[in-house]
Amino acid sequence: MADIGKSISESVSFISTVWAECDLLATLVKQELGSLFGGAPVSKHFQAEGDWIERFKTDDHGWVYVASAHSLPLIIKPKRSVGAYLMFQISLAGDGIALVGNDQPLLHVGFWNEAVDFEEFWMGFPLEEEPAAYLDEGTLFRWPVSGKDFTWWTYSLRLAEINNVQDVRKMIVEPVKALLLGESVSDALPQTLRGVVRYCPVEDEPGQYRVVQ
């Protein structure tokens, strides 16, 4: 029984440590992404409006956090009101990592029309059939926007491969900047970029995907 008790205590301590590290990472990502909107060329097209919106998701028992999300309201110029959100979602367990062949925590990065709330809007699998997403270059999910020349999008990273500020800049900030400025997926998320999740659809399972790399 003593061994069981020790294992329980160690497990709780480990989970606490993991979330402390995730919290530090989230703070760093918010700082680095926020800096994009302080000058050209991104500031010519987008303006950050207000603070990051934070939400958390627990497991089915309500005891343990399995995901956190952070959404930054954006004004798409020349509009004057919020029309988009730059978000990232840290998923340690649950449907945020429920891809065929995946057994790792993920960090999803997206440009959405709504903030993540874990009630109606969040990144989880299988994806909803409506509105239908399409996969660009095996890495970027896109959702068409009626009457617009841009799309909503999301890509994913293996959380354990983001270890320092250089990783945050290389794997998150630089791709986000490129995608916001309309660059191609192959330029924003090149094959050589470490940590990027590459997908393929699962046959006969609408909205479900398999990790291929």
Helices and strands as residue ranges (DSSP letters): H 2-34, G 35-38, G 42-44, E 46-48, E 53-58, E 65-76, E 82-91, G 94-97, E 106-112, E 134-136, E 140-144, E 151-158, G 159-161, H 165-168, I 169-173, H 174-180, H 185-188, E 199-201, E 209-211
